């Protein structure tokens, strides 16, 4: 196993409940590759970063709505990926360009 992810409807459940599973996977040598922020925005991105400590964050583009969080997400050693959604997430004003310019 190379990576351990979490791809779900982030409006259901508590992100921190998955922290022990991510810790176990990380200790076994797997990369932490959860998704976060697609539906719930930057607050959920922050939860994912704090509780799951991702090596690569899926849908992290919503971090662009919080400049301090965006700095943390693009810091050296962090990675993010974003797929262009069919329809923009509700309330999303961030763009991939904003993230690209941040690093």
C-alpha positions in Angstrom: 0.0 0.0 0.0 1.4 3.4 -1.0 -1.2 5.8 0.3 -4.2 5.9 2.7 -7.0 8.2 1.7 -10.3 9.5 2.8 -12.8 10.5 0.1 -16.2 11.0 1.4 -19.1 13.4 1.8 -17.4 15.6 4.3 -20.7 16.9 5.6 -21.2 13.5 7.3 -19.1 12.3 10.2 -16.2 13.9 12.1 -12.8 14.2 10.5 -10.9 13.7 13.8 -12.5 10.3 14.2 -10.3 9.1 11.3 -7.0 10.4 12.9 -6.1 7.0 14.5 -6.4 5.2 11.2 -4.2 7.8 9.5 -1.6 7.5 12.3 -1.5 3.7 11.8 -1.2 4.0 8.1 1.6 6.6 8.4 3.5 4.4 10.9 3.3 1.6 8.4 5.0 3.8 5.8 1.9 4.9 3.8 1.3 8.4 2.6 -1.7 10.3 4.0 -3.8 11.4 1.1 -7.2 12.6 2.3 -9.6 14.9 0.5 -11.0 18.0 2.2 -12.7 21.3 1.7 -14.8 20.4 -1.4 -18.2 21.0 0.2 -17.4 22.6 3.6 -14.8 25.1 2.5 -11.6 26.3 4.3 -12.8 25.3 7.8 -12.9 21.6 6.7 -9.5 22.0 5.0 -8.1 23.2 8.4 -9.6 20.2 10.2 -8.1 17.8 7.7 -4.7 19.4 8.0 -4.8 19.5 11.8 -6.2 16.0 12.4 -5.0 13.9 9.5 -1.7 15.6 8.6 -1.9 15.0 4.9 1.1 14.4 2.7 -1.1 15.3 -0.2 -4.5 17.0 0.2 -7.2 16.5 -2.4 -9.6 19.4 -3.2 -7.4 21.7 -1.1 -8.3 24.6 -3.5 -10.8 25.9 -0.9 -7.8 26.8 1.3 -7.4 29.8 -0.9 -10.3 31.4 0.9 -8.1 31.7 4.0 -4.7 33.2 3.3 -3.1 31.8 6.5 -4.4 28.3 5.8 -3.2 28.5 2.2 0.3 29.3 3.4 0.2 26.2 5.6 -1.1 24.0 2.8 1.5 25.1 0.3 4.4 24.9 2.8 7.4 22.8 1.8 6.7 19.1 2.2 2.9 19.6 1.6 1.1 18.8 -1.6 -2.4 19.5 -2.9 -4.4 18.4 -5.9 -7.6 19.6 -7.3 -9.9 18.4 -10.0 -12.1 20.9 -11.7 -15.6 20.2 -10.4 -18.5 19.9 -12.9 -20.1 22.7 -10.9 -18.3 25.0 -8.5 -18.8 24.1 -4.8 -21.4 26.2 -3.0 -19.9 29.5 -1.9 -16.5 28.8 -3.5 -14.8 31.9 -4.7 -11.3 30.5 -5.0 -9.6 29.5 -8.2 -6.7 27.2 -9.0 -4.8 30.4 -10.1 -5.0 31.7 -6.6 -3.4 28.5 -5.3 -0.8 28.4 -8.1 0.3 31.9 -7.3 0.6 31.0 -3.6 3.1 28.2 -4.4 
